[in-house]
Amino acid sequence: MRAVFIANRGEIAVRVVRACRDLGVASIACYADPDAGAPHTVLADDAVRLPGDTAAQTYLDGPALIAAARAAGADAVHPGYGFLSEDAGFAEQVRAAGLTWVGPRPEAMRALGDKVSARAVARSVGAPMAAGTDRPVSGPQEVLDFADRHGLPVAIKAAGGGGGRGMRVVHAEAALLNAINITQAEARAAFGNDQVYMEKFLEKPRH
């Protein structure tokens, strides 16, 4: 790698700039108009303006980011975290453009991005796990059966969620079905995927 395009902003972009400097690699920042002059744009070796007024038109526009990276002479793209960092499709687009993707392989992102399939991966290698459903919950009876079998409290989690969003801890059986409905609605709004699964909630876990 000779020059890394950082498809992000703020603190994470600053960290990537510093890492590039330590490795002797050029860093290319990008910015939307509200971020003009931000620390990551000043510290990087170069900075490219992204056309557009919203996050969807700038930091979340994969083709625009790739075009900016190529125009700036980058040969690699680092996504930072947030925005498109966990988007396997974006990683594939970067590779298809002939650029190096600095991050997990797209197939790994797909396998672990969905929490139900991530549990399946963990199970396949014998990792210790809390009791949980093997697939998204199919209906009220499955919810009640799981709570009866494993006891309360339980955690209801969005299959496509992350960062603590799309999760409810339920301590009373009477609240289970309402919690499922609320979590599904939140997951649909936040992640475009209303599938949820359940795990036994560990109240005092130790790493």
N, C-alpha and C positions, 0 to 999 in steps of 0.2 A: 504494500500500500504506500502510495505517495501522498495522497490528499484525501482526507475524510470529510464528507459532507454530513453535517449534524442536522438531522431532520427534527429539530426540537428547539426549545427556547429555555431561558431561565437558568436555574441552578444546575440542572442536569447537563445543559449545554456547556456551561462553564467547566464542569468536571471533565467532560469529554475533551474540551479544548486543552485543559491542563495535561490530561493523559496523552494526548497527541504530541504535545510539546515534549513530555518526558521520553516519548518513543522516537522523537525526531521526525514526526509525520506532520504535514501541513494540515491545518484545520480550516474548514469553510463553514461559517455560520449562516443561518437564514433568519429572516425576520419579516413579520407583518408590520404594517405602518405603526401600530401602537407600540411596537417593541424597538423602533428605530433608536439607536444609541444605547440600547441596553447593554449590560456588562458583557454578555456572551458575544455580542457583535463587535465590541471594542477589543476584547482579548483574542479573538480568533485572527488567523492570518488573513482571512478575507470574509466578507459578509455579502449575502445576496438577498435582495428584496423579493418577497413573494407577492405577486399581484393578488388582490382580493381584500375584502373587508371583514370577513368572518373566519373563525377557525376552520369551518368546513371548506372554505375557499383557499386556505393557506396550509396550516399545519396538518390538516386532515385530507388534503388533496394529493393523493399518491402520485398521479401523473405529473402534476405541477412540481412536486418536490424532486422527482427524478429528472425532469427537464432542467430544473435549476441546478441540480448536481452536475449534470453533464455539461451544461453551459459554463459552469465555473471550473471545469477541468478536474472534478473529483473522480477518483477511481473506486471509492468505497462510500457506503452510507451507514451511519450509526443512528438508530432511531431514538436513543435516550429511553425514557420510560413515559407511559401515558401516550396520548395521541395514537400513532400507528405502530407503536412498539410491539404490540401483541397481535398484529394483523398479519396472518400468514400470507394472505393475498398480496399485501404490499411487499413482503419479503421476496415473494416470487417475481413480482414486477421488477424489483431492483436487480435480481439475478438475471432476468430476461433482458434487461437493458445493458448487460455486460459489466455491471458494477458488483463489487464485493459487498455482501450483506454482513454487517458486524452484529451478530446476534444468533439466537437459536435457529436450527433448521426449521423450515416451514412445517414439515411433517411433525416435528416435536411440538411446535406451537399449537398445531391442531389437536394433537393427542392430549395435551395438558391444559389447553385453554378451556375445554369443557370439563367441568369438575366431575361429572359422572364417568367420562372416559378416563380422566386422570386417576380416579379410584380404581378403574379396571387395570390401568398400567401398574399402579402400586401393588395391587393384588397379585398380578402376574409375576412379580419379582419377589413376592413373599414379604413385603413391607408390613409391619404391624399397623393395624388400622382400627379406628373406632367402628363399632357396628353401624351399618348404614344401608340404605337401599341400593340395589345394584343397577337401577335404572330410574328415570324420572317417575315420580309417583303418578299412578294412573287414576286415582279417585279417592273419595272419602274413606272407603272401607280399608284400603291399604294403609292410609294414614293412621287410622285407629288401631289396626292390627299391629303396626310397627310399634306404636307407643305401648300397647298392651304387652308385647313380647319383650321389649327392651327397657321399658320403664321411662318415666319422666325425670328430668327435663330432656327434651329433644331439640335439635337445631334444624330448622327448615332453611335450605340454601338454594339460591338460584344456580342452575347448572352452568350458565354462562357468566356468572357474576365474579366479583373480585373486589378487593379493597374494603371488605366489610359491607358492601351494598348488597341488597337482596338477601338478607339473612335475618331470621327471627328465632329467638330462643323461647320455647313454650314450656311453662311449668305446670299448667293445668289442662286436663283433657278437654274441658269445655271450651278452651280457647283455640284448640288445634285447627279446626276447619276454617275459622275466620283468619287465623294466621297464614294458612296456606293461600287463601284467596288474596290477602294483602301482599304476600311475598310474590305471588305470580304476577300481580298487577305492577308491582315495583320492578320486577325483572323484565317484564315486557316493555316498560317505559325506558328503562336504563340500558338494556342490552338487546332488545328486539327478540327476546327468547323467553317465553314464560314457563319453561320447564323448571321444576324444582325437585330436589331430592331431600332425604332426611338422614340425619346422623344422630346417634346418641350423644347428648351434650355432656362433655366432661367438665365438671364445675371447678375442680382444683387440679388441672393437669400439671405435670412436671416434664420438662424437656429432657 
